[in-house]
Amino acid sequence: MNKKTMLTGEWKVEGNSPDFAEKISTNGTVPGHVHNDLLNNNYIKDPFWRDNDKLCSWVEDWFWSYEKTFEFDKNDSFSKH
């Protein structure tokens, strides 16, 4: 039996500064955007309010990744498409 795994929902977000000296780990939502996740977790102020976009420009220089753990049943069959 094929089991469907939804990719939407809560994920772990991790960011590293360009020199890898600083790191941020927080929760995020997929689908979504790193700016929304940082805003929702109080790392940045609303980038659409007045000049806050300038205070958030560092986000674009960082390296961001999203991670989620899935359960896998080796008895499930998979087909290639």
N, C-alpha and C positions, 0 to 999 in steps of 0.2 A: 504494500500500500504506500502510495506517495504521500508524504506529509508536506504541507505548505508552511513555510516560515515567513512571516511578515517582517520586512525590514524597517517598517515604520516604528516610531516609539523612542524610548530613551536609550541613548548611547553614551559612552564615555568619550569626552573630548580632551585631547592633550595638545598643548602648544609649547614650542621651544623658541626661545629668542634666537636671532641670527647667529650669535656666538655660542649658543647652547648653555649660557651661564644661568639663564632663568627658565623656569618651567611652570606651566599652569595645567592643572588637572581639574576638570569639572564635569558636570552633566550637560548633555545636549540632546536635541530632538532632531530626528530625521523623519520627514524632510525638514530642512531648515537651513540656517546659515550661521556661521561662527559668530558674527556680530550679534545676532539675536541671542545665542547661547551665552555669550559674555555679558550682554545686557541683563538677561534674566538671572544671572548669577552674580551681579553687582561688580563685575570687573571693569566695565565701562559705563559711561553715561549715555543717554539716548543720542546716537549720532545724527539724528534728524532734528535735534533741537538746537537752534541758534548756531554757535560756532563749535559745538561739541565734536563735529566730524574731525576737526584738527587734533583734538585730544585722543582720538581713536586711530589715528593714522598708523601707529605702531603695529596694529593688528595685521596689516597687510604685509609686514616684513617678517612676521613670525612663520614658523612651519607648523601646520595644523593637521591633526589626524583624528579620525573617529573610529571607535572600536566597540564591538559588541560580541558577546559570547553566545554561541548557538549550541543547542544540543543536537547530537547526531546519532541516529540509530543505524548501526551497520547493516541491519536487516532490511532497511528501506531500499527500494530499487529506484534508480535514477535513469532517466532517458536523456539522450543528447538531442538538442534541437538545432 
